[in-house]
Amino acid sequence: MSGDEFAHRSVVVTGAASGIGEATAEAFVRAGAHTLLIDLDHERLCRVRQRLTELEGAAEVSAVSLDVSDSDRVADALQKTAAARGGIHHLVNVAANFTAAGVHATRSEWARSLDVNVVATAMLTASASEWMPPGSSVVNIASISAHVAQADRWTYNATKAAVLALTRGQALDFATRGIRVNSVSPGWIWTAEVARAADGDRATWEPVWGKFHMLGRLGEPSEVADAVLFLSSNRASFITGTELMVDGGYSAMGPEATGETTKFSGTDARSSAPRHRV
């Protein structure tokens, strides 16, 4: 990516108040893009906007606090952004509902997960596409959870799998307009959600969860953001309808590779190669 490729480009990032969304917004701001931050958490969003505005060389950073499932407010925010900046060049759909319920999931939990993770992603992209010229791009954040079985996580896993199917459909329908659409599926990333699950104790839990990944560690939000910027860049100009796994090898690793002795693997099957730790 050239140093000024995103300079003065118009970028919209949802879920921008924390984690992957915040890191992605920061990466675009550092690259000189005019960036609109969208998130439901008003107070945190304001803090993030203030921090990004103060970055050296930062272009315009604006923020709108809204629920991405509110299609009317989303359309209004996108229209104002497009009018002010001459269109929308890059959209990154990060906002998600992290409810992970299984057999006991209620209809309302299913409805909310589907509405935020799938329907809002579809509607927001459709709305933004009205203002996207040829050469624009969309990146949808999916998850490794779309590919594997995880206990008591029907709602999250099913909706993230739907995001992958949605991405392929969007890529096909927007191809004739020169708009590329791809997805990124992160592994375990040290975000606020993961930190809460660990009670903030990364030193204790990273070695436990790190074993799920070939690289033996959790990812950083900035590492996902780097992948998003690549897919948004001209270097990915012939990539569309594709999923990029940013998962430290999680999706490619079978359970035997964790190093745990099993009936079939035995001690001889355990890798003796050193594994990196944070």
C-alpha positions in Angstrom: 0.0 0.0 0.0 1.3 3.4 -0.9 1.7 5.8 1.9 -1.0 8.1 0.7 -3.4 5.6 -0.9 -6.2 6.3 1.6 -5.5 10.0 2.0 -8.7 12.0 1.7 -10.7 8.8 1.1 -14.0 8.5 2.9 -14.2 5.5 5.2 -17.0 4.2 7.4 -16.3 1.8 10.3 -19.0 0.4 12.5 -18.4 -1.0 16.0 -15.7 1.6 16.2 -15.7 2.3 19.9 -13.6 -0.6 20.9 -11.6 -3.7 19.8 -11.2 -4.5 16.2 -13.5 -1.6 15.1 -11.4 0.9 17.0 -8.1 -0.5 15.7 -9.4 -0.4 12.2 -10.6 3.2 12.5 -7.2 4.2 13.9 -5.4 2.5 11.0 -7.5 4.4 8.4 -7.0 7.7 10.3 -3.3 7.1 10.4 -3.4 6.5 6.7 -5.0 9.9 6.1 -8.6 8.8 5.5 -11.6 10.9 6.5 -13.3 8.4 8.8 -16.8 8.1 10.2 -17.0 6.1 13.4 -20.3 4.4 14.2 -21.1 2.7 17.5 -23.9 2.2 20.0 -21.8 3.2 23.0 -21.9 7.0 22.9 -19.5 7.8 25.7 -16.8 5.4 24.6 -17.3 6.5 21.0 -16.7 10.1 21.9 -13.5 9.2 23.7 -12.2 7.2 20.8 -13.0 10.0 18.4 -11.2 12.5 20.6 -8.1 10.2 20.8 -8.0 9.7 17.0 -8.5 13.3 16.2 -5.4 14.1 18.2 -3.2 11.7 16.2 -0.5 13.4 14.3 -1.6 14.1 10.8 -5.1 12.9 11.4 -7.7 13.9 8.8 -11.3 14.5 9.7 -12.8 12.1 12.2 -16.5 12.2 12.9 -18.7 10.0 15.0 -22.4 9.0 15.1 -23.8 7.0 18.0 -26.6 4.7 16.7 -27.8 1.2 16.6 -26.8 -0.3 13.3 -30.2 -2.1 13.1 -31.9 1.3 12.9 -31.9 1.5 9.1 -33.3 5.1 8.9 -30.6 6.6 11.1 -27.9 4.6 9.3 -29.1 5.9 5.9 -29.2 9.4 7.2 -25.6 9.2 8.6 -24.3 7.7 5.4 -26.0 10.3 3.2 -24.5 13.2 5.2 -21.1 11.6 5.1 -21.3 11.0 1.4 -22.5 14.6 0.8 -19.7 16.1 2.9 -16.9 13.9 1.4 -17.9 13.2 -2.1 -19.0 9.6 -1.6 -18.1 6.6 0.5 -15.0 4.7 -0.6 -14.5 2.1 2.0 -16.9 0.4 4.5 -16.0 -1.9 7.3 -18.8 -3.7 9.1 -17.5 -4.6 12.5 -20.5 -4.0 14.8 -21.8 -7.3 16.2 -24.0 -8.8 18.8 -22.0 -11.2 20.9 -24.8 -13.1 22.5 -23.7 -16.7 22.4 -26.7 -18.9 23.4 -27.4 -22.5 22.5 -30.3 -24.7 23.1 -31.9 -22.3 25.5 -31.6 -19.3 23.3 -34.8 -17.3 23.2 -36.6 -16.1 20.1 -35.6 -12.5 21.1 -32.0 -13.5 21.4 -32.1 -15.1 18.0 -33.8 -12.1 16.5 -31.3 -9.6 18.0 -28.3 -11.7 16.8 -29.7 -12.0 13.3 -30.7 -8.3 13.2 -27.4 -6.9 14.2 -25.0 -9.5 12.7 -26.7 -10.2 9.4 -29.6 -7.9 8.5 -27.8 -4.7 9.7 -24.7 -5.7 7.8 -26.8 -6.3 4.6 -28.9 -3.1 5.0 -25.9 -0.9 5.9 -23.9 -2.1 2.9 -26.9 -1.7 0.6 -27.3 1.9 1.8 -23.6 2.7 1.6 -23.4 1.3 -1.9 -25.6 4.1 -3.2 -22.7 6.4 -2.6 -19.8 4.2 -3.6 -17.9 4.8 -6.9 -16.1 2.1 -8.8 -12.9 1.1 -6.9 -14.6 1.1 -3.6 -14.6 -1.8 -1.1 -16.5 -3.4 1.7 -15.0 -5.6 4.4 -17.3 -7.6 6.6 -15.9 -9.0 9.9 -17.0 -12.6 10.3 -15.3 -15.1 12.7 -13.6 -18.4 13.0 -16.8 -19.3 14.9 -18.5 -19.6 11.5 -16.4 -22.7 10.7 -16.4 -24.7 13.9 -18.6 -26.1 16.6 -18.4 -24.3 19.9 -20.4 -25.3 23.0 -23.5 -23.3 23.6 -22.9 -20.8 20.8 -25.6 -21.4 18.3 -26.7 -17.8 17.8 -23.2 -16.3 17.3 -21.8 -19.1 15.2 -24.8 -19.3 12.9 -25.0 -15.6 12.3 -21.3 -15.3 11.6 -21.6 -18.2 9.1 -24.4 -16.2 7.4 -22.1 -13.2 7.1 -19.8 -15.3 4.9 -22.7 -16.3 2.6 -23.8 -12.7 2.6 -20.3 -11.5 1.6 -20.2 -13.8 -1.4 -23.6 -12.6 -2.6 -22.7 -9.0 -2.1 -19.4 -9.5 -4.0 -21.3 -11.0 -7.0 -24.0 -8.3 -7.1 -21.6 -5.4 -6.7 -18.9 -6.7 -9.1 -20.4 -5.0 -12.2 -20.1 -1.7 -10.3 -16.5 -2.2 -9.5 -17.1 -2.6 -5.8 -15.2 -5.4 -4.1 -16.6 -7.2 -1.0 -14.5 -9.5 1.2 -14.6 -10.8 4.8 -12.1 -11.2 7.5 -12.5 -14.0 10.1 -10.4 -13.4 13.2 -9.4 -16.0 15.7 -9.2 -15.2 19.4 -8.3 -11.5 19.6 -7.6 -9.7 22.9 -10.6 -7.4 22.8 -12.8 -6.1 25.6 -15.1 -9.1 25.3 -12.2 -11.5 25.7 -10.7 -9.5 28.5 -14.0 -9.7 30.4 -14.1 -13.4 30.0 -10.5 -13.5 31.4 -11.4 -11.1 34.2 -8.6 -9.0 32.8 -6.0 -11.6 33.6 -4.3 -12.0 30.3 -1.1 -13.6 31.8 -3.2 -16.5 33.1 -5.5 -17.1 30.2 -3.4 -16.4 27.2 -1.4 -19.7 27.6 -4.8 -21.6 27.9 -6.5 -20.0 24.9 -3.3 -19.6 22.9 -3.1 -23.4 22.5 -6.0 -23.2 20.1 -3.8 -21.3 17.7 -0.7 -22.6 15.8 1.2 -19.5 16.9 0.4 -20.2 20.5 -1.0 -16.8 21.3 -4.0 -14.5 20.9 -4.1 -11.9 18.2 -4.1 -8.1 18.6 -6.9 -5.9 17.1 -4.3 -4.1 15.1 -3.4 -7.3 13.3 -7.0 -7.6 12.1 -7.0 -4.0 11.1 -3.9 -4.6 9.0 -5.7 -7.3 7.1 -8.7 -5.0 6.6 -6.5 -2.2 5.2 -4.9 -4.7 2.8 -8.3 -5.9 1.5 -9.4 -2.3 1.1 -6.2 -1.3 -0.8 -5.3 -1.4 -4.5 -3.0 -4.3 -3.7 -6.2 -6.4 -3.3 -7.8 -5.1 -6.5 -8.4 -8.6 -7.9 -9.7 -10.0 -4.7 -13.4 -10.2 -4.0 -15.9 -12.7 -2.5 -13.0 -14.0 -0.4 -12.6 -14.8 3.3 -9.2 -13.9 4.9 -8.5 -15.9 8.0 -6.6 -13.8 10.6 -6.5 -16.5 13.2 -3.0 -17.5 14.0 -3.6 -20.9 12.4 -6.7 -21.7 14.5 -8.8 -22.9 11.6 -6.1 -25.1 10.1 -5.2 -26.9 13.3 -6.7 -30.2 14.4 -7.2 -31.0 18.1 -4.1 -33.3 18.1 -1.9 -30.3 17.4 -2.6 -28.8 20.8 0.0 -31.1 22.2 -2.5 -32.9 24.4 -2.0 -36.7 24.5 -4.9 -38.5 23.0 -5.7 -42.2 22.4 -4.5 -41.9 18.8 -1.8 -39.3 18.9 0.2 -40.4 21.9 3.3 -38.7 23.0 5.1 -39.3 19.8 2.6 -37.3 17.8 3.2 -34.1 19.9 5.2 -31.5 18.1 8.6 -30.8 19.6 8.8 -27.5 17.7 9.0 -24.4 20.0 5.9 -22.3 20.2 5.9 -18.6 20.7 4.2 -17.1 23.7 3.4 -13.5 24.5 
